[in-house]
Amino acid sequence: MFNGKEHMEDSTSKAWLSGAAYGMSSGTAQLPYALLRFYHQLGLSDSEVLLLIQLLGFRQAEFNDFPTLEELAVRMGLAPEGIARMLQRLIRDGYITIGEQRDEERDIQYERYDLYGLYAKLAVCAADEAAHVRSEQMKSHASHPNSNTVQKEEEERNMFSIFEKEFGRPLSPMECETISGWLDQDRYQEELILLALKEAVFAGKVHFRYIDRILLEWSRNRVKNVQDAKAYTQRFRNGGR
């Protein structure tokens, strides 16, 4: 026996599947997650964000870089005049610009919405947040230092003091960074660095470039500790290489 309710449900299911398939085949649009995170911080309204998303959708899914006010109005359910006011505000505040593009193949010049200003503002927000997070992490780290960190900082301070004594002046921030790089990045032993400083003093060339050359030379010749360095230096002075 024919069941009208089952037929209606079956028709509804097929219509839903057909609509879903059409929607999937219409393409997708990507939007920067930072827009969702920071739009309130930028002072954008919900309607302005939706308008920006529509511009992204037209560009990515329909390859339309300059939708008309009427097209945008239909999508957003607003009057074209309202769309125009929002666009004027976004242009005035530097979120979007209207640029010109040329299609060389068809010899056509057309206008397009450029969202570079929006991306630049979002990048500033993201950078500020990242800097804030790093600052908070450093504060937390400073308030709860572990023993290894304290020991490392003391070693660096002692190293800086020794260098300043040999140079006869305070070290510049760049010179302090160079020493930290020898320790942290190059993994040179503290004793090797001090021995390289001693060699530079002995040669009368007390500058960081010369010390760095010594350390690099030792590293290339697999000098791992002070004993290796002394043996290598002795061979060098005796003309053994």
DRENDRENBA-987407 format. One record per residue (C-alpha): residue number from 1; x, z, y. Coordinates in Angstrom, 3 decimals, m for minus. Layout:
r seq:NUM; u:X; w:Z; v:Y
...
***
This chain:
r seq:1; u:0.000; w:0.000; v:0.000
r seq:2; u:1.336; w:m0.930; v:3.432
r seq:3; u:2.374; w:2.069; v:5.502
r seq:4; u:2.207; w:1.299; v:9.244
r seq:5; u:4.238; w:4.365; v:10.176
r seq:6; u:7.102; w:3.390; v:7.871
r seq:7; u:7.048; w:m0.142; v:9.263
r seq:8; u:7.234; w:1.184; v:12.819
r seq:9; u:10.130; w:3.497; v:11.960
r seq:10; u:11.944; w:0.641; v:10.223
r seq:11; u:11.464; w:m1.618; v:13.254
r seq:12; u:12.694; w:1.122; v:15.578
r seq:13; u:15.776; w:1.683; v:13.424
r seq:14; u:16.589; w:m2.035; v:13.405
r seq:15; u:16.125; w:m2.238; v:17.167
r seq:16; u:18.426; w:0.746; v:17.671
r seq:17; u:21.089; w:m0.764; v:15.409
r seq:18; u:20.803; w:m4.085; v:17.205
r seq:19; u:21.176; w:m2.387; v:20.569
r seq:20; u:24.126; w:m0.320; v:19.384
r seq:21; u:25.838; w:m3.403; v:17.986
r seq:22; u:25.314; w:m5.266; v:21.258
r seq:23; u:26.679; w:m2.331; v:23.230
r seq:24; u:29.772; w:m2.109; v:21.051
r seq:25; u:30.440; w:m5.835; v:21.289
r seq:26; u:30.134; w:m5.723; v:25.095
r seq:27; u:33.571; w:m4.135; v:25.322
r seq:28; u:34.889; w:m0.786; v:26.532
r seq:29; u:36.246; w:0.518; v:29.801
r seq:30; u:39.045; w:3.016; v:30.189
r seq:31; u:39.236; w:5.429; v:33.081
r seq:32; u:42.017; w:7.812; v:34.063
r seq:33; u:41.305; w:11.305; v:32.783
r seq:34; u:42.869; w:12.613; v:35.989
r seq:35; u:39.847; w:11.218; v:37.849
r seq:36; u:37.560; w:13.567; v:35.924
r seq:37; u:39.927; w:16.492; v:36.427
r seq:38; u:40.737; w:16.164; v:40.099
r seq:39; u:37.845; w:14.373; v:41.814
r seq:40; u:36.404; w:17.608; v:43.213
r seq:41; u:39.865; w:18.530; v:44.467
r seq:42; u:40.012; w:15.168; v:46.255
r seq:43; u:36.631; w:15.767; v:47.848
r seq:44; u:34.859; w:12.967; v:45.989
r seq:45; u:31.153; w:13.281; v:45.274
r seq:46; u:29.610; w:12.630; v:41.877
r seq:47; u:28.072; w:9.409; v:43.188
r seq:48; u:31.420; w:8.196; v:44.548
r seq:49; u:33.099; w:8.886; v:41.206
r seq:50; u:30.351; w:6.981; v:39.408
r seq:51; u:30.873; w:4.086; v:41.811
r seq:52; u:34.614; w:4.063; v:41.054
r seq:53; u:33.851; w:4.122; v:37.330
r seq:54; u:31.495; w:1.177; v:37.796
r seq:55; u:34.261; w:m0.768; v:39.559
r seq:56; u:36.580; w:m0.038; v:36.631
r seq:57; u:33.888; w:m1.106; v:34.177
r seq:58; u:33.176; w:m4.381; v:35.947
r seq:59; u:36.892; w:m5.194; v:36.011
r seq:60; u:37.760; w:m4.260; v:32.449
r seq:61; u:34.655; w:m5.243; v:30.494
r seq:62; u:33.283; w:m8.122; v:32.575
r seq:63; u:36.466; w:m9.352; v:34.307
r seq:64; u:34.683; w:m9.039; v:37.625
r seq:65; u:37.069; w:m7.693; v:40.252
r seq:66; u:34.578; w:m7.889; v:43.115
r seq:67; u:30.999; w:m7.043; v:42.062
r seq:68; u:28.353; w:m7.501; v:44.750
r seq:69; u:26.474; w:m4.671; v:46.396
r seq:70; u:23.354; w:m5.789; v:44.528
r seq:71; u:25.135; w:m5.684; v:41.147
r seq:72; u:26.437; w:m2.195; v:41.835
r seq:73; u:23.062; w:m1.071; v:43.139
r seq:74; u:21.296; w:m2.185; v:39.954
r seq:75; u:23.794; w:m0.341; v:37.767
r seq:76; u:23.605; w:2.875; v:39.775
r seq:77; u:19.919; w:2.823; v:40.669
r seq:78; u:20.660; w:3.045; v:44.400
r seq:79; u:19.915; w:0.890; v:47.404
r seq:80; u:22.631; w:m1.615; v:48.408
r seq:81; u:22.895; w:0.157; v:51.774
r seq:82; u:23.867; w:3.394; v:50.016
r seq:83; u:26.480; w:1.567; v:47.968
r seq:84; u:27.869; w:0.013; v:51.164
r seq:85; u:28.193; w:3.421; v:52.848
r seq:86; u:30.088; w:4.860; v:49.876
r seq:87; u:32.411; w:1.870; v:49.735
r seq:88; u:33.116; w:2.183; v:53.460
r seq:89; u:33.989; w:5.849; v:53.027
r seq:90; u:36.281; w:5.158; v:50.056
r seq:91; u:38.025; w:2.370; v:51.972
r seq:92; u:38.367; w:4.470; v:55.121
r seq:93; u:39.963; w:7.361; v:53.210
r seq:94; u:42.367; w:5.113; v:51.312
r seq:95; u:40.899; w:5.297; v:47.822
r seq:96; u:40.295; w:1.566; v:47.545
r seq:97; u:41.234; w:m1.545; v:49.477
r seq:98; u:39.905; w:m5.090; v:49.436
r seq:99; u:42.647; w:m7.547; v:48.668
r seq:100; u:42.854; w:m11.257; v:48.099
r seq:101; u:43.821; w:m12.939; v:44.848
r seq:102; u:44.488; w:m16.588; v:44.125
r seq:103; u:43.657; w:m18.442; v:40.928
r seq:104; u:46.350; w:m21.104; v:40.850
r seq:105; u:44.785; w:m23.029; v:37.959
r seq:106; u:41.414; w:m23.470; v:39.672
r seq:107; u:42.861; w:m23.358; v:43.202
r seq:108; u:40.417; w:m20.633; v:44.196
r seq:109; u:41.060; w:m17.665; v:46.451
r seq:110; u:38.842; w:m14.638; v:45.895
r seq:111; u:38.541; w:m11.005; v:46.908
r seq:112; u:39.034; w:m8.010; v:44.661
r seq:113; u:38.781; w:m4.236; v:44.841
r seq:114; u:42.215; w:m2.606; v:44.546
r seq:115; u:42.198; w:1.016; v:43.297
r seq:116; u:45.902; w:1.688; v:43.858
r seq:117; u:45.109; w:4.281; v:46.541
r seq:118; u:42.967; w:6.240; v:44.096
r seq:119; u:45.727; w:6.215; v:41.479
r seq:120; u:48.297; w:7.357; v:44.043
r seq:121; u:46.128; w:10.299; v:45.107
r seq:122; u:45.493; w:11.279; v:41.489
r seq:123; u:49.239; w:11.095; v:40.795
r seq:124; u:49.897; w:13.547; v:43.643
r seq:125; u:47.301; w:15.953; v:42.229
r seq:126; u:48.829; w:15.710; v:38.749
r seq:127; u:52.356; w:16.234; v:40.114
r seq:128; u:51.229; w:19.278; v:42.129
r seq:129; u:49.584; w:20.773; v:39.071
r seq:130; u:52.672; w:20.146; v:36.922
r seq:131; u:54.876; w:21.783; v:39.571
r seq:132; u:52.517; w:24.765; v:39.712
r seq:133; u:52.596; w:25.138; v:35.923
r seq:134; u:56.411; w:24.990; v:35.902
r seq:135; u:56.561; w:27.555; v:38.696
r seq:136; u:54.279; w:29.935; v:36.816
r seq:137; u:56.300; w:29.469; v:33.642
r seq:138; u:59.515; w:30.229; v:35.499
r seq:139; u:57.969; w:33.348; v:37.042
r seq:140; u:56.774; w:34.497; v:33.639
r seq:141; u:60.156; w:33.739; v:32.126
r seq:142; u:61.916; w:35.617; v:34.912
r seq:143; u:59.691; w:38.660; v:34.502
r seq:144; u:60.199; w:38.709; v:30.706
r seq:145; u:63.756; w:37.480; v:30.107
r seq:146; u:65.108; w:37.689; v:26.584
r seq:147; u:68.577; w:38.916; v:25.754
r seq:148; u:69.934; w:35.411; v:25.110
r seq:149; u:68.776; w:34.217; v:28.517
r seq:150; u:70.305; w:37.213; v:30.280
r seq:151; u:73.602; w:36.712; v:28.442
r seq:152; u:73.637; w:32.997; v:29.263
r seq:153; u:72.982; w:33.648; v:32.948
r seq:154; u:75.768; w:36.245; v:33.053
r seq:155; u:78.185; w:33.807; v:31.411
r seq:156; u:77.353; w:31.140; v:33.965
r seq:157; u:77.796; w:33.564; v:36.853
r seq:158; u:81.196; w:34.599; v:35.492
r seq:159; u:82.160; w:30.944; v:35.092
r seq:160; u:81.122; w:30.180; v:38.658
r seq:161; u:83.154; w:33.138; v:39.940
r seq:162; u:86.279; w:31.978; v:38.113
r seq:163; u:85.944; w:28.446; v:39.489
r seq:164; u:85.338; w:29.738; v:43.013
r seq:165; u:88.464; w:31.882; v:42.758
r seq:166; u:90.592; w:28.903; v:41.669
r seq:167; u:89.048; w:26.554; v:44.245
r seq:168; u:89.324; w:29.155; v:46.979
r seq:169; u:85.803; w:28.509; v:48.218
r seq:170; u:82.146; w:28.815; v:47.165
r seq:171; u:80.878; w:26.117; v:44.817
r seq:172; u:78.310; w:23.586; v:45.982
r seq:173; u:74.954; w:23.328; v:44.180
r seq:174; u:76.102; w:20.024; v:42.634
r seq:175; u:79.278; w:21.661; v:41.305
r seq:176; u:77.253; w:24.529; v:39.819
r seq:177; u:74.997; w:21.959; v:38.156
r seq:178; u:78.060; w:20.191; v:36.736
r seq:179; u:79.278; w:23.411; v:35.121
r seq:180; u:75.807; w:24.104; v:33.721
r seq:181; u:75.767; w:20.563; v:32.308
r seq:182; u:79.090; w:21.133; v:30.542
r seq:183; u:77.641; w:24.228; v:28.912
r seq:184; u:74.052; w:23.151; v:28.210
r seq:185; u:74.212; w:19.385; v:27.674
r seq:186; u:77.770; w:18.640; v:26.572
r seq:187; u:77.984; w:21.911; v:24.618
r seq:188; u:81.590; w:22.529; v:25.618
r seq:189; u:82.835; w:25.996; v:24.748
r seq:190; u:83.357; w:28.276; v:27.726
r seq:191; u:86.996; w:28.802; v:26.718
r seq:192; u:87.585; w:25.038; v:26.676
r seq:193; u:86.141; w:24.638; v:30.162
r seq:194; u:88.358; w:27.408; v:31.488
r seq:195; u:91.374; w:25.886; v:29.758
r seq:196; u:90.570; w:22.503; v:31.345
r seq:197; u:90.422; w:24.266; v:34.719
r seq:198; u:93.810; w:25.810; v:34.003
r seq:199; u:95.233; w:22.372; v:33.117
r seq:200; u:93.868; w:20.963; v:36.383
r seq:201; u:95.512; w:23.783; v:38.346
r seq:202; u:98.762; w:23.179; v:36.461
r seq:203; u:98.619; w:19.462; v:37.349
r seq:204; u:97.750; w:20.199; v:40.976
r seq:205; u:94.470; w:18.290; v:40.681
r seq:206; u:91.862; w:20.956; v:41.219
r seq:207; u:88.711; w:18.890; v:41.445
r seq:208; u:85.740; w:18.458; v:39.151
r seq:209; u:86.325; w:14.797; v:38.363
r seq:210; u:89.735; w:15.552; v:36.889
r seq:211; u:88.413; w:18.520; v:34.893
r seq:212; u:85.598; w:16.377; v:33.536
r seq:213; u:88.127; w:13.734; v:32.441
r seq:214; u:90.097; w:16.376; v:30.561
r seq:215; u:87.013; w:17.615; v:28.745
r seq:216; u:85.938; w:14.076; v:27.917
r seq:217; u:89.404; w:13.232; v:26.596
r seq:218; u:89.375; w:16.307; v:24.383
r seq:219; u:85.900; w:15.478; v:23.113
r seq:220; u:86.963; w:11.921; v:22.208
r seq:221; u:89.921; w:13.297; v:20.270
r seq:222; u:87.803; w:15.873; v:18.403
r seq:223; u:89.225; w:18.879; v:20.159
r seq:224; u:86.820; w:21.653; v:19.176
r seq:225; u:88.450; w:24.873; v:20.298
r seq:226; u:91.244; w:26.340; v:22.401
r seq:227; u:93.784; w:26.051; v:19.607
r seq:228; u:93.038; w:22.343; v:19.178
r seq:229; u:93.250; w:21.829; v:22.937
r seq:230; u:96.605; w:23.582; v:23.229
r seq:231; u:98.010; w:21.566; v:20.323
r seq:232; u:96.696; w:18.313; v:21.809
r seq:233; u:98.078; w:19.155; v:25.261
r seq:234; u:101.450; w:20.026; v:23.798
r seq:235; u:101.632; w:16.688; v:21.976
r seq:236; u:100.639; w:14.909; v:25.157
r seq:237; u:103.340; w:16.617; v:27.195
r seq:238; u:105.924; w:15.872; v:24.541
r seq:239; u:104.941; w:12.199; v:24.565
r seq:240; u:103.393; w:12.414; v:21.114
r seq:241; u:100.612; w:9.966; v:21.746
***
